[in-house]
Amino acid sequence: MTTAIVLLSSAAEVAAGMITFGVGADQFQMEFVTIGNPGNAPDTTGAPNPAGGVAYSYDIGKFEVSEDMITKYNANFGTTNSLAITQSSRGANKPATLVTWNGAARFVNWLNTSTGNPAAYKFTTSGVNDNIALWASGDAGFDASNPYRNSLAKYVLPSYNEWYKAAYYNPNDSTYYDYANGSNTAPTAVASGTGAGTAVYGLSFVLPPADVDQAGGLSPYGVMGLGGNVSEWEESSAGLVNNSGSSARGIRGGSWYYGSSDQSSSTRQFNTPDSGLNDGGFRVASLSSSPPAAVPEPGTLLLGTLLGLGGYLGKRRMKK
């Protein structure tokens, strides 16, 4: 099956750096790294296949979202916060886990609306963990290739292509690698630190993950923790077509108590959007204020292939 790609006007280069959110004592900063090299070819060796081709430049959070960020998000709504996000309580600079996909999407929406941008995800009910609706053709910012995401939003959860490129593509030699350390060899396992070629994994479950800024070496683009510490939500559905708000969502990267195979470009797992993972968190991507070039979601042929290969057999189990 051949899918036509229609390129819209290319997005302007986005500016990486520190962005401040919130007000007063509830302010926090999020650091972004630019993922450039727009129009790179996708990888055809990992999962899903193809993956990683992105037609525009974008930014991605250098670190996983921390507990402190979620705490301050909650505080920005006051004492009666109907949109309070449930999270872990390991420490302010630990990655926020137990956050559902829906909760992560609420957080991202607030990053947008609190900075004067349109919300990324369409919630039509008031429950913090309710599923999204799809953007429709009459909605400003509707993108037929991705009804989950409003194309006018600035802050989003990374799509499977955006996450994959940030982790496995090396812009220095235009090559994809199996691991987020820019190598086909698994990174060295550590409990904490920033050493090149390391990642936080292979530890006991009774230990906590590392602080978000001590989560191992950087990817070739300069992003930390893509290869360990906690696994991370993708925006994209398990089947990649983004046509149902209740569909399971992709999960990428390893966690501190899993082995190296979970970090591989060939491993993609799934869970429902209303489930929080004890070892799962998320990070935020940032787009230009101009809509990025349209990249169509895979057709039904790819979806059928995924289901034929077992589909949801890759679903991550909840850990206690």
PLY file of the C-alpha trace (Angstrom):
ply
format ascii 1.0
element vertex 320
property float x
property float y
property float z
element edge 319
property int vertex1
property int vertex2
end_header
0.00 0.00 0.00
1.40 3.38 -0.97
0.59 6.38 1.21
0.94 9.83 -0.30
2.78 12.38 1.76
1.61 15.95 1.46
4.12 18.48 2.70
2.78 21.71 4.08
4.90 24.75 4.75
7.88 23.63 6.81
7.99 24.60 10.47
10.36 27.32 11.54
13.37 26.30 13.58
12.45 26.12 17.26
14.65 27.64 19.96
15.92 25.26 22.62
16.64 26.35 26.16
14.93 26.97 29.48
11.21 27.74 29.51
9.47 28.91 32.69
5.95 27.77 33.56
3.66 28.65 36.47
3.60 31.70 38.71
5.17 32.76 41.99
6.27 29.97 44.28
4.79 27.44 41.88
7.07 28.27 38.97
9.34 25.66 37.42
11.67 25.54 34.44
11.84 22.93 31.72
14.91 22.62 29.52
14.48 21.73 25.85
16.93 20.38 23.27
16.46 20.92 19.53
16.04 17.86 17.34
17.03 19.21 13.95
17.89 17.59 10.62
14.34 17.87 9.25
13.40 15.48 6.49
15.64 12.65 7.71
14.87 9.21 6.31
13.07 6.81 8.67
14.66 3.74 10.20
13.51 0.38 8.83
15.18 -1.91 11.38
13.33 -1.17 14.61
9.78 -1.16 15.95
7.57 0.08 14.52
8.89 -0.12 11.00
9.44 2.47 9.62
10.00 5.00 12.39
11.99 8.14 13.13
11.47 10.15 9.98
10.38 13.67 10.93
9.88 16.40 8.33
10.37 19.34 10.73
12.63 20.51 13.53
11.24 20.34 17.05
12.39 20.50 20.65
12.16 17.79 23.28
12.62 17.93 27.03
16.23 17.24 27.97
14.97 15.48 31.09
11.95 13.45 32.11
9.15 15.38 33.82
9.91 15.50 37.53
7.68 15.12 40.57
8.31 18.77 41.40
6.81 19.83 38.06
3.65 17.82 38.67
3.41 19.11 42.24
3.62 22.70 41.00
1.16 22.02 38.21
-1.27 20.75 40.87
-0.62 23.79 43.08
-1.35 26.22 40.27
-5.01 25.17 40.45
-5.40 26.00 44.16
-6.71 23.92 47.03
-9.72 22.50 45.17
-7.98 21.03 42.19
-10.35 18.84 40.20
-7.54 18.30 37.68
-4.89 17.17 40.19
-2.60 14.52 38.72
-1.76 11.46 40.81
1.94 10.69 40.87
4.70 8.95 42.82
6.32 10.42 45.94
10.01 9.50 45.80
11.43 13.03 45.77
11.09 16.37 44.02
13.78 15.68 41.41
12.76 12.08 40.77
10.85 11.34 37.56
7.09 11.52 38.01
5.67 8.01 37.67
2.15 6.61 38.07
1.02 9.42 35.76
-1.50 8.10 33.25
-1.39 9.10 29.60
-4.51 11.16 30.23
-2.84 12.90 33.17
0.26 13.61 31.08
-1.97 15.08 28.36
-3.69 17.32 30.97
-0.26 18.53 32.11
0.75 19.29 28.51
-2.51 21.12 27.88
-1.83 23.34 30.88
1.69 24.10 29.59
-0.04 25.38 26.47
-2.96 27.30 27.93
-0.90 28.88 30.72
1.44 30.34 28.08
-1.27 31.56 25.70
-1.24 28.61 23.30
-4.10 26.33 22.21
-4.53 23.04 24.07
-2.96 20.04 22.37
-5.56 17.42 23.36
-9.36 17.62 23.30
-10.95 16.79 26.65
-14.72 17.11 26.71
-15.31 15.91 30.29
-14.02 17.16 33.63
-12.33 14.05 35.06
-8.57 14.32 35.13
-8.23 10.72 33.95
-11.00 10.74 31.35
-10.05 9.82 27.80
-9.64 12.47 25.13
-11.96 13.03 22.20
-10.68 13.34 18.65
-10.24 16.73 17.03
-12.78 17.09 14.22
-12.71 18.81 10.84
-14.57 21.83 12.20
-12.02 22.45 14.97
-9.27 25.01 14.51
-5.98 23.12 14.34
-7.55 19.87 13.10
-5.00 17.63 11.39
-6.55 14.67 9.57
-3.26 12.77 9.78
-3.31 12.93 13.60
-6.72 13.59 15.22
-5.13 13.33 18.68
-2.99 16.47 18.38
-4.08 20.03 17.69
-1.63 21.34 15.11
-1.71 24.84 16.66
-0.43 23.66 20.05
3.16 24.37 21.05
3.68 21.69 23.72
2.80 18.05 23.06
3.62 14.51 24.04
6.17 13.19 21.55
4.80 11.06 18.74
6.39 7.70 18.06
8.46 9.27 15.27
9.55 12.24 17.39
10.56 10.05 20.36
12.32 7.50 18.14
14.37 10.11 16.30
15.45 11.84 19.51
16.63 8.52 20.93
18.15 6.51 18.08
19.16 8.90 15.29
22.70 10.26 15.28
22.82 13.53 13.32
26.61 13.36 13.16
26.58 10.44 10.74
22.88 10.29 9.73
22.63 6.77 11.15
20.18 5.04 13.47
21.58 2.98 16.33
20.01 0.29 18.50
20.43 2.24 21.73
20.03 5.85 22.79
23.74 6.19 23.54
24.53 6.31 19.82
25.73 2.72 19.75
24.61 -0.76 18.78
25.96 -1.95 22.12
23.87 -1.56 25.25
25.00 1.26 27.56
26.80 0.55 30.80
24.35 0.12 33.67
24.64 2.63 36.51
22.48 3.66 39.46
22.99 7.38 38.80
25.29 9.83 37.05
25.93 11.50 33.73
28.80 9.48 32.29
28.87 9.06 28.53
27.56 5.69 27.36
25.69 4.92 30.59
22.03 4.41 31.47
20.11 3.72 34.66
18.81 0.15 34.42
19.29 -3.39 35.69
18.79 -2.38 39.34
16.60 -3.78 42.09
12.97 -2.66 42.09
13.28 -1.64 45.75
15.71 1.10 44.71
14.32 4.37 43.33
15.06 5.69 39.85
17.77 8.34 39.56
17.09 12.07 39.66
16.04 13.29 36.22
19.34 15.16 35.74
21.42 12.17 36.86
19.79 9.60 34.59
22.83 8.49 32.58
24.64 9.70 29.50
23.11 11.82 26.76
21.79 10.75 23.38
23.63 12.11 20.31
21.21 15.05 20.31
21.90 15.71 24.01
18.80 14.21 25.66
19.05 12.34 28.98
17.20 9.25 30.16
15.84 7.98 26.86
17.58 4.67 27.47
16.58 3.99 31.07
15.50 5.41 34.43
11.76 5.28 33.64
9.90 4.24 30.52
7.96 6.99 28.77
4.59 7.56 27.15
4.38 8.29 23.45
1.51 10.34 22.12
0.81 7.68 19.49
-1.60 4.79 19.82
-0.38 1.21 19.81
-1.69 0.76 16.28
-0.29 4.17 15.18
-3.53 5.39 13.59
-4.69 7.65 16.50
-8.38 7.10 15.76
-9.71 6.28 19.24
-9.30 8.15 22.52
-9.39 4.89 24.47
-6.74 3.07 22.42
-3.62 1.83 24.18
-0.64 4.17 23.79
2.98 3.40 22.99
5.63 3.21 25.73
9.35 3.54 24.94
12.66 3.15 26.71
13.74 1.05 29.65
13.37 1.62 33.36
15.71 1.30 36.31
14.75 -2.30 37.09
14.47 -3.70 33.57
17.26 -5.09 31.39
18.85 -3.55 28.34
16.42 -5.15 25.87
13.69 -2.68 26.91
15.93 0.18 25.73
16.36 -1.24 22.24
14.94 0.43 19.16
13.22 -2.90 18.49
11.17 -2.80 21.70
7.91 -0.88 21.91
5.32 -1.57 24.59
1.77 -0.43 25.26
-0.75 0.38 27.97
-4.19 1.95 28.19
-4.34 5.74 28.59
-6.05 5.55 32.00
-3.35 3.31 33.55
-0.39 4.65 35.51
2.88 2.75 35.54
5.03 2.46 38.63
8.12 2.59 36.41
6.69 4.84 33.70
6.81 8.60 33.20
6.93 11.00 30.29
8.67 13.98 28.72
7.38 16.92 26.71
8.06 17.95 23.13
7.82 21.52 21.83
6.88 22.60 18.33
7.19 25.81 16.41
4.25 28.20 16.55
3.89 27.38 12.86
2.23 24.02 12.16
4.78 21.36 11.19
4.71 19.62 7.87
2.00 16.99 7.78
3.22 13.44 8.22
0.47 10.87 7.56
-0.22 8.12 10.05
0.40 4.59 8.73
-2.39 2.98 6.75
-4.41 -0.07 7.60
-1.84 -2.36 6.05
0.70 -1.45 8.73
-1.94 -1.75 11.44
-2.85 -5.23 10.26
0.80 -6.19 10.28
1.20 -4.98 13.85
-1.80 -6.96 15.03
-0.65 -9.99 13.12
2.62 -9.87 15.00
0.86 -10.01 18.31
-0.11 -6.35 18.79
-0.89 -6.02 22.44
1.33 -8.90 23.51
3.89 -6.14 24.04
1.71 -4.46 26.66
3.72 -3.63 29.77
2.54 -5.31 32.94
1.75 -3.22 36.00
4.38 -3.51 38.71
3.75 -3.28 42.42
0 1
1 2
2 3
3 4
4 5
5 6
6 7
7 8
8 9
9 10
10 11
11 12
12 13
13 14
14 15
15 16
16 17
17 18
18 19
19 20
20 21
21 22
22 23
23 24
24 25
25 26
26 27
27 28
28 29
29 30
30 31
31 32
32 33
33 34
34 35
35 36
36 37
37 38
38 39
39 40
40 41
41 42
42 43
43 44
44 45
45 46
46 47
47 48
48 49
49 50
50 51
51 52
52 53
53 54
54 55
55 56
56 57
57 58
58 59
59 60
60 61
61 62
62 63
63 64
64 65
65 66
66 67
67 68
68 69
69 70
70 71
71 72
72 73
73 74
74 75
75 76
76 77
77 78
78 79
79 80
80 81
81 82
82 83
83 84
84 85
85 86
86 87
87 88
88 89
89 90
90 91
91 92
92 93
93 94
94 95
95 96
96 97
97 98
98 99
99 100
100 101
101 102
102 103
103 104
104 105
105 106
106 107
107 108
108 109
109 110
110 111
111 112
112 113
113 114
114 115
115 116
116 117
117 118
118 119
119 120
120 121
121 122
122 123
123 124
124 125
125 126
126 127
127 128
128 129
129 130
130 131
131 132
132 133
133 134
134 135
135 136
136 137
137 138
138 139
139 140
140 141
141 142
142 143
143 144
144 145
145 146
146 147
147 148
148 149
149 150
150 151
151 152
152 153
153 154
154 155
155 156
156 157
157 158
158 159
159 160
160 161
161 162
162 163
163 164
164 165
165 166
166 167
167 168
168 169
169 170
170 171
171 172
172 173
173 174
174 175
175 176
176 177
177 178
178 179
179 180
180 181
181 182
182 183
183 184
184 185
185 186
186 187
187 188
188 189
189 190
190 191
191 192
192 193
193 194
194 195
195 196
196 197
197 198
198 199
199 200
200 201
201 202
202 203
203 204
204 205
205 206
206 207
207 208
208 209
209 210
210 211
211 212
212 213
213 214
214 215
215 216
216 217
217 218
218 219
219 220
220 221
221 222
222 223
223 224
224 225
225 226
226 227
227 228
228 229
229 230
230 231
231 232
232 233
233 234
234 235
235 236
236 237
237 238
238 239
239 240
240 241
241 242
242 243
243 244
244 245
245 246
246 247
247 248
248 249
249 250
250 251
251 252
252 253
253 254
254 255
255 256
256 257
257 258
258 259
259 260
260 261
261 262
262 263
263 264
264 265
265 266
266 267
267 268
268 269
269 270
270 271
271 272
272 273
273 274
274 275
275 276
276 277
277 278
278 279
279 280
280 281
281 282
282 283
283 284
284 285
285 286
286 287
287 288
288 289
289 290
290 291
291 292
292 293
293 294
294 295
295 296
296 297
297 298
298 299
299 300
300 301
301 302
302 303
303 304
304 305
305 306
306 307
307 308
308 309
309 310
310 311
311 312
312 313
313 314
314 315
315 316
316 317
317 318
318 319
